[in-house]
Amino acid sequence: MIADQIVIKLKVLTDIVPCHRMKSRSLTIKGHTLPLCARCTGILLGYLFFPLLLIVPINQPLWLGIVLNLPMVLDGWTQKRKLRLSNNPLRLTTGIVSGLGQSIIIVSISQGIISLVL
């Protein structure tokens, strides 16, 4: 019963993510296809680094966050331009790296704003 409630809440959460949800580009685990594509799943997994970046007192530079987004952008762009064919493991990996990069960008900008205000 509790598991059903968790699944429903996760479904509502994934509904707000702007994803194309193509089954061919989604991960399948034990016969169950995830509701988001591999790239979006990776990005959300990369966001799990966000709390760690807030807690650990290591300042990551803004440029690092930007650079970590480039592999996903290149993967998606070259795939869209039909220069090559991507695959789900690569989409997942570049998504995770991008999610980490986005987390670094958010933390870096937030710390900059806080240092200006305080």
TIVO-2410 file (N, C-alpha, C; in nm, 3 decimals):
# residues 118
REC num residu      c1      c2      c3 atome chaine
REC   1      M   0.082  -0.118   0.000     N      A
REC   1      M   0.000   0.000   0.000    CA      A
REC   1      M   0.088   0.126   0.000     C      A
REC   2      I   0.190   0.133   0.084     N      A
REC   2      I   0.280   0.247   0.087    CA      A
REC   2      I   0.359   0.255  -0.043     C      A
REC   3      A   0.399   0.142  -0.096     N      A
REC   3      A   0.472   0.140  -0.224    CA      A
REC   3      A   0.387   0.199  -0.336     C      A
REC   4      D   0.257   0.171  -0.337     N      A
REC   4      D   0.167   0.228  -0.438    CA      A
REC   4      D   0.162   0.379  -0.428     C      A
REC   5      Q   0.159   0.431  -0.306     N      A
REC   5      Q   0.156   0.576  -0.286    CA      A
REC   5      Q   0.285   0.641  -0.334     C      A
REC   6      I   0.398   0.573  -0.310     N      A
REC   6      I   0.527   0.624  -0.356    CA      A
REC   6      I   0.531   0.627  -0.508     C      A
REC   7      V   0.482   0.521  -0.572     N      A
REC   7      V   0.479   0.515  -0.719    CA      A
REC   7      V   0.393   0.627  -0.775     C      A
REC   8      I   0.278   0.651  -0.714     N      A
REC   8      I   0.189   0.758  -0.760    CA      A
REC   8      I   0.258   0.894  -0.746     C      A
REC   9      K   0.325   0.918  -0.634     N      A
REC   9      K   0.393   1.045  -0.614    CA      A
REC   9      K   0.510   1.062  -0.711     C      A
REC  10      L   0.582   0.954  -0.739     N      A
REC  10      L   0.690   0.961  -0.838    CA      A
REC  10      L   0.635   0.988  -0.977     C      A
REC  11      K   0.519   0.929  -1.009     N      A
REC  11      K   0.456   0.952  -1.139    CA      A
REC  11      K   0.420   1.099  -1.155     C      A
REC  12      V   0.363   1.158  -1.051     N      A
REC  12      V   0.328   1.300  -1.054    CA      A
REC  12      V   0.455   1.384  -1.072     C      A
REC  13      L   0.561   1.347  -1.002     N      A
REC  13      L   0.687   1.420  -1.012    CA      A
REC  13      L   0.744   1.412  -1.153     C      A
REC  14      T   0.744   1.294  -1.211     N      A
REC  14      T   0.800   1.280  -1.346    CA      A
REC  14      T   0.714   1.346  -1.452     C      A
REC  15      D   0.587   1.365  -1.424     N      A
REC  15      D   0.500   1.433  -1.521    CA      A
REC  15      D   0.538   1.579  -1.543     C      A
REC  16      I   0.603   1.641  -1.445     N      A
REC  16      I   0.640   1.782  -1.462    CA      A
REC  16      I   0.773   1.799  -1.534     C      A
REC  17      V   0.846   1.689  -1.557     N      A
REC  17      V   0.974   1.696  -1.627    CA      A
REC  17      V   0.948   1.700  -1.777     C      A
REC  18      P   1.002   1.803  -1.846     N      A
REC  18      P   0.982   1.811  -1.991    CA      A
REC  18      P   1.071   1.711  -2.064     C      A
REC  19      C   1.017   1.596  -2.092     N      A
REC  19      C   1.091   1.487  -2.155    CA      A
REC  19      C   1.005   1.428  -2.267     C      A
REC  20      H   1.070   1.386  -2.375     N      A
REC  20      H   0.993   1.328  -2.486    CA      A
REC  20      H   0.940   1.189  -2.454     C      A
REC  21      R   0.998   1.121  -2.358     N      A
REC  21      R   0.953   0.991  -2.309    CA      A
REC  21      R   0.945   0.883  -2.417     C      A
REC  22      M   1.038   0.885  -2.511     N      A
REC  22      M   1.041   0.781  -2.615    CA      A
REC  22      M   1.088   0.650  -2.551     C      A
REC  23      K   1.008   0.546  -2.569     N      A
REC  23      K   1.041   0.416  -2.507    CA      A
REC  23      K   1.176   0.364  -2.555     C      A
REC  24      S   1.209   0.389  -2.682     N      A
REC  24      S   1.336   0.339  -2.736    CA      A
REC  24      S   1.456   0.408  -2.673     C      A
REC  25      R   1.434   0.523  -2.614     N      A
REC  25      R   1.543   0.597  -2.551    CA      A
REC  25      R   1.532   0.597  -2.399     C      A
REC  26      S   1.444   0.513  -2.347     N      A
REC  26      S   1.426   0.501  -2.202    CA      A
REC  26      S   1.492   0.373  -2.153     C      A
REC  27      L   1.533   0.372  -2.029     N      A
REC  27      L   1.596   0.255  -1.970    CA      A
REC  27      L   1.490   0.155  -1.926     C      A
REC  28      T   1.521   0.029  -1.942     N      A
REC  28      T   1.433  -0.078  -1.897    CA      A
REC  28      T   1.507  -0.159  -1.791     C      A
REC  29      I   1.446  -0.172  -1.675     N      A
REC  29      I   1.506  -0.245  -1.564    CA      A
REC  29      I   1.410  -0.356  -1.524     C      A
REC  30      K   1.456  -0.481  -1.535     N      A
REC  30      K   1.377  -0.599  -1.501    CA      A
REC  30      K   1.238  -0.596  -1.567     C      A
REC  31      G   1.235  -0.559  -1.693     N      A
REC  31      G   1.110  -0.559  -1.768    CA      A
REC  31      G   1.024  -0.435  -1.753     C      A
REC  32      H   1.067  -0.341  -1.669     N      A
REC  32      H   0.991  -0.218  -1.648    CA      A
REC  32      H   1.064  -0.100  -1.713     C      A
REC  33      T   0.997  -0.033  -1.804     N      A
REC  33      T   1.055   0.083  -1.870    CA      A
REC  33      T   1.034   0.207  -1.785     C      A
REC  34      L   1.141   0.279  -1.760     N      A
REC  34      L   1.132   0.400  -1.679    CA      A
REC  34      L   1.052   0.507  -1.754     C      A
REC  35      P   0.983   0.595  -1.682     N      A
REC  35      P   0.895   0.692  -1.748    CA      A
REC  35      P   0.969   0.806  -1.818     C      A
REC  36      L   1.098   0.822  -1.792     N      A
REC  36      L   1.176   0.928  -1.854    CA      A
REC  36      L   1.284   0.867  -1.943     C      A
REC  37      C   1.331   0.943  -2.040     N      A
REC  37      C   1.438   0.894  -2.126    CA      A
REC  37      C   1.567   0.881  -2.044     C      A
REC  38      A   1.665   0.813  -2.101     N      A
REC  38      A   1.790   0.787  -2.030    CA      A
REC  38      A   1.861   0.917  -1.995     C      A
REC  39      R   1.859   1.016  -2.085     N      A
REC  39      R   1.926   1.144  -2.060    CA      A
REC  39      R   1.861   1.218  -1.943     C      A
REC  40      C   1.729   1.227  -1.942     N      A
REC  40      C   1.660   1.295  -1.832    CA      A
REC  40      C   1.676   1.220  -1.700     C      A
REC  41      T   1.676   1.088  -1.707     N      A
REC  41      T   1.700   1.008  -1.587    CA      A
REC  41      T   1.839   1.039  -1.532     C      A
REC  42      G   1.938   1.047  -1.621     N      A
REC  42      G   2.074   1.080  -1.580    CA      A
REC  42      G   2.083   1.217  -1.517     C      A
REC  43      I   2.016   1.316  -1.576     N      A
REC  43      I   2.018   1.451  -1.521    CA      A
REC  43      I   1.962   1.450  -1.378     C      A
REC  44      L   1.849   1.382  -1.359     N      A
REC  44      L   1.790   1.375  -1.225    CA      A
REC  44      L   1.883   1.304  -1.127     C      A
REC  45      L   1.952   1.200  -1.173     N      A
REC  45      L   2.050   1.132  -1.087    CA      A
REC  45      L   2.165   1.225  -1.054     C      A
REC  46      G   2.208   1.306  -1.150     N      A
REC  46      G   2.314   1.402  -1.126    CA      A
REC  46      G   2.277   1.507  -1.023     C      A
REC  47      Y   2.148   1.539  -1.017     N      A
REC  47      Y   2.101   1.635  -0.917    CA      A
REC  47      Y   2.119   1.583  -0.774     C      A
REC  48      L   2.138   1.454  -0.758     N      A
REC  48      L   2.160   1.398  -0.624    CA      A
REC  48      L   2.290   1.448  -0.562     C      A
REC  49      F   2.381   1.502  -0.645     N      A
REC  49      F   2.504   1.560  -0.593    CA      A
REC  49      F   2.482   1.695  -0.526     C      A
REC  50      F   2.368   1.758  -0.555     N      A
REC  50      F   2.340   1.893  -0.506    CA      A
REC  50      F   2.355   1.907  -0.354     C      A
REC  51      P   2.289   1.821  -0.274     N      A
REC  51      P   2.304   1.836  -0.127    CA      A
REC  51      P   2.448   1.819  -0.082     C      A
REC  52      L   2.521   1.729  -0.146     N      A
REC  52      L   2.661   1.706  -0.111    CA      A
REC  52      L   2.744   1.832  -0.138     C      A
REC  53      L   2.716   1.898  -0.250     N      A
REC  53      L   2.788   2.021  -0.284    CA      A
REC  53      L   2.760   2.133  -0.183     C      A
REC  54      L   2.642   2.131  -0.126     N      A
REC  54      L   2.607   2.231  -0.025    CA      A
REC  54      L   2.675   2.204   0.109     C      A
REC  55      I   2.690   2.075   0.141     N      A
REC  55      I   2.743   2.036   0.272    CA      A
REC  55      I   2.896   2.040   0.274     C      A
REC  56      V   2.959   1.984   0.171     N      A
REC  56      V   3.105   1.975   0.167    CA      A
REC  56      V   3.162   2.114   0.133     C      A
REC  57      P   3.252   2.165   0.216     N      A
REC  57      P   3.301   2.302   0.196    CA      A
REC  57      P   3.408   2.315   0.086     C      A
REC  58      I   3.384   2.257  -0.029     N      A
REC  58      I   3.475   2.269  -0.143    CA      A
REC  58      I   3.407   2.358  -0.246     C      A
REC  59      N   3.466   2.472  -0.276     N      A
REC  59      N   3.408   2.562  -0.374    CA      A
REC  59      N   3.442   2.516  -0.514     C      A
REC  60      Q   3.341   2.480  -0.589     N      A
REC  60      Q   3.359   2.440  -0.728    CA      A
REC  60      Q   3.341   2.564  -0.815     C      A
REC  61      P   3.433   2.588  -0.909     N      A
REC  61      P   3.419   2.707  -0.993    CA      A
REC  61      P   3.302   2.695  -1.091     C      A
REC  62      L   3.245   2.808  -1.123     N      A
REC  62      L   3.132   2.814  -1.215    CA      A
REC  62      L   3.168   2.753  -1.351     C      A
REC  63      W   3.289   2.778  -1.398     N      A
REC  63      W   3.330   2.726  -1.529    CA      A
REC  63      W   3.326   2.573  -1.533     C      A
REC  64      L   3.354   2.509  -1.421     N      A
REC  64      L   3.350   2.362  -1.417    CA      A
REC  64      L   3.209   2.312  -1.442     C      A
REC  65      G   3.111   2.376  -1.382     N      A
REC  65      G   2.972   2.339  -1.404    CA      A
REC  65      G   2.933   2.354  -1.551     C      A
REC  66      I   2.981   2.461  -1.613     N      A
REC  66      I   2.950   2.483  -1.755    CA      A
REC  66      I   3.016   2.376  -1.840     C      A
REC  67      V   3.144   2.348  -1.813     N      A
REC  67      V   3.218   2.246  -1.891    CA      A
REC  67      V   3.154   2.108  -1.877     C      A
REC  68      L   3.104   2.075  -1.758     N      A
REC  68      L   3.042   1.944  -1.737    CA      A
REC  68      L   2.911   1.927  -1.815     C      A
REC  69      N   2.854   2.034  -1.864     N      A
REC  69      N   2.733   2.025  -1.946    CA      A
REC  69      N   2.764   2.001  -2.094     C      A
REC  70      L   2.887   2.028  -2.135     N      A
REC  70      L   2.923   2.016  -2.277    CA      A
REC  70      L   2.909   1.874  -2.334     C      A
REC  71      P   2.949   1.769  -2.262     N      A
REC  71      P   2.933   1.635  -2.320    CA      A
REC  71      P   2.788   1.602  -2.358     C      A
REC  72      M   2.693   1.640  -2.273     N      A
REC  72      M   2.552   1.612  -2.303    CA      A
REC  72      M   2.506   1.694  -2.422     C      A
REC  73      V   2.547   1.820  -2.426     N      A
REC  73      V   2.508   1.907  -2.537    CA      A
REC  73      V   2.564   1.851  -2.668     C      A
REC  74      L   2.690   1.811  -2.667     N      A
REC  74      L   2.751   1.754  -2.787    CA      A
REC  74      L   2.686   1.623  -2.828     C      A
REC  75      D   2.656   1.539  -2.731     N      A
REC  75      D   2.590   1.411  -2.760    CA      A
REC  75      D   2.453   1.436  -2.823     C      A
REC  76      G   2.375   1.523  -2.763     N      A
REC  76      G   2.241   1.552  -2.815    CA      A
REC  76      G   2.246   1.621  -2.950     C      A
REC  77      W   2.338   1.716  -2.967     N      A
REC  77      W   2.347   1.792  -3.092    CA      A
REC  77      W   2.393   1.704  -3.208     C      A
REC  78      T   2.497   1.622  -3.184     N      A
REC  78      T   2.545   1.536  -3.292    CA      A
REC  78      T   2.441   1.430  -3.329     C      A
REC  79      Q   2.364   1.386  -3.231     N      A
REC  79      Q   2.258   1.290  -3.258    CA      A
REC  79      Q   2.147   1.356  -3.339     C      A
REC  80      K   2.108   1.477  -3.299     N      A
REC  80      K   2.000   1.549  -3.370    CA      A
REC  80      K   2.040   1.581  -3.513     C      A
REC  81      R   2.166   1.615  -3.535     N      A
REC  81      R   2.216   1.647  -3.669    CA      A
REC  81      R   2.244   1.522  -3.753     C      A
REC  82      K   2.217   1.404  -3.692     N      A
REC  82      K   2.238   1.275  -3.757    CA      A
REC  82      K   2.385   1.253  -3.800     C      A
REC  83      L   2.475   1.309  -3.721     N      A
REC  83      L   2.617   1.289  -3.745    CA      A
REC  83      L   2.663   1.154  -3.691     C      A
REC  84      R   2.590   1.103  -3.595     N      A
REC  84      R   2.619   0.971  -3.536    CA      A
REC  84      R   2.497   0.927  -3.456     C      A
REC  85      L   2.499   0.803  -3.416     N      A
REC  85      L   2.388   0.747  -3.338    CA      A
REC  85      L   2.433   0.733  -3.193     C      A
REC  86      S   2.356   0.788  -3.101     N      A
REC  86      S   2.388   0.776  -2.959    CA      A
REC  86      S   2.325   0.648  -2.905     C      A
REC  87      N   2.351   0.617  -2.780     N      A
REC  87      N   2.291   0.499  -2.718    CA      A
REC  87      N   2.254   0.533  -2.573     C      A
REC  88      N   2.172   0.451  -2.514     N      A
REC  88      N   2.121   0.480  -2.379    CA      A
REC  88      N   2.229   0.488  -2.272     C      A
REC  89      P   2.329   0.399  -2.272     N      A
REC  89      P   2.433   0.416  -2.168    CA      A
REC  89      P   2.507   0.550  -2.180     C      A
REC  90      L   2.532   0.595  -2.304     N      A
REC  90      L   2.597   0.724  -2.322    CA      A
REC  90      L   2.505   0.837  -2.281     C      A
REC  91      R   2.378   0.827  -2.317     N      A
REC  91      R   2.279   0.930  -2.277    CA      A
REC  91      R   2.271   0.939  -2.124     C      A
REC  92      L   2.268   0.825  -2.058     N      A
REC  92      L   2.260   0.822  -1.911    CA      A
REC  92      L   2.385   0.886  -1.850     C      A
REC  93      T   2.501   0.849  -1.900     N      A
REC  93      T   2.627   0.900  -1.847    CA      A
REC  93      T   2.639   1.050  -1.867     C      A
REC  94      T   2.613   1.097  -1.988     N      A
REC  94      T   2.624   1.242  -2.013    CA      A
REC  94      T   2.517   1.318  -1.935     C      A
REC  95      G   2.402   1.254  -1.912     N      A
REC  95      G   2.298   1.316  -1.830    CA      A
REC  95      G   2.342   1.332  -1.685     C      A
REC  96      I   2.404   1.229  -1.629     N      A
REC  96      I   2.453   1.236  -1.491    CA      A
REC  96      I   2.558   1.346  -1.477     C      A
REC  97      V   2.652   1.351  -1.572     N      A
REC  97      V   2.757   1.452  -1.569    CA      A
REC  97      V   2.695   1.592  -1.581     C      A
REC  98      S   2.595   1.606  -1.666     N      A
REC  98      S   2.527   1.734  -1.683    CA      A
REC  98      S   2.451   1.773  -1.556     C      A
REC  99      G   2.384   1.679  -1.493     N      A
REC  99      G   2.313   1.707  -1.368    CA      A
REC  99      G   2.408   1.754  -1.260     C      A
REC 100      L   2.526   1.692  -1.253     N      A
REC 100      L   2.629   1.736  -1.159    CA      A
REC 100      L   2.673   1.878  -1.195     C      A
REC 101      G   2.695   1.903  -1.324     N      A
REC 101      G   2.735   2.036  -1.369    CA      A
REC 101      G   2.631   2.142  -1.336     C      A
REC 102      Q   2.505   2.109  -1.358     N      A
REC 102      Q   2.398   2.204  -1.326    CA      A
REC 102      Q   2.393   2.231  -1.176     C      A
REC 103      S   2.417   2.127  -1.097     N      A
REC 103      S   2.420   2.144  -0.951    CA      A
REC 103      S   2.534   2.238  -0.911     C      A
REC 104      I   2.650   2.221  -0.974     N      A
REC 104      I   2.764   2.308  -0.944    CA      A
REC 104      I   2.731   2.452  -0.981     C      A
REC 105      I   2.667   2.471  -1.097     N      A
REC 105      I   2.630   2.607  -1.140    CA      A
REC 105      I   2.536   2.671  -1.037     C      A
REC 106      I   2.435   2.597  -0.995     N      A
REC 106      I   2.337   2.652  -0.899    CA      A
REC 106      I   2.404   2.686  -0.766     C      A
REC 107      V   2.486   2.595  -0.716     N      A
REC 107      V   2.554   2.619  -0.588    CA      A
REC 107      V   2.652   2.735  -0.601     C      A
REC 108      S   2.726   2.740  -0.708     N      A
REC 108      S   2.825   2.845  -0.729    CA      A
REC 108      S   2.759   2.983  -0.736     C      A
REC 109      I   2.652   2.993  -0.815     N      A
REC 109      I   2.581   3.121  -0.825    CA      A
REC 109      I   2.516   3.158  -0.692     C      A
REC 110      S   2.458   3.059  -0.624     N      A
REC 110      S   2.395   3.085  -0.494    CA      A
REC 110      S   2.497   3.135  -0.393     C      A
REC 111      Q   2.614   3.072  -0.389     N      A
REC 111      Q   2.717   3.115  -0.296    CA      A
REC 111      Q   2.765   3.256  -0.329     C      A
REC 112      G   2.773   3.289  -0.459     N      A
REC 112      G   2.811   3.423  -0.500    CA      A
REC 112      G   2.710   3.527  -0.455     C      A
REC 113      I   2.583   3.496  -0.471     N      A
REC 113      I   2.477   3.587  -0.428    CA      A
REC 113      I   2.478   3.605  -0.277     C      A
REC 114      I   2.494   3.495  -0.204     N      A
REC 114      I   2.499   3.501  -0.058    CA      A
REC 114      I   2.618   3.584  -0.010     C      A
REC 115      S   2.734   3.568  -0.074     N      A
REC 115      S   2.852   3.646  -0.033    CA      A
REC 115      S   2.835   3.795  -0.062     C      A
REC 116      L   2.757   3.828  -0.165     N      A
REC 116      L   2.729   3.970  -0.194    CA      A
REC 116      L   2.634   4.030  -0.092     C      A
REC 117      V   2.535   3.950  -0.051     N      A
REC 117      V   2.434   3.999   0.041    CA      A
REC 117      V   2.487   4.009   0.184     C      A
REC 118      L   2.566   3.912   0.225     N      A
REC 118      L   2.615   3.911   0.364    CA      A
REC 118      L   2.743   3.984   0.378     C      A
***
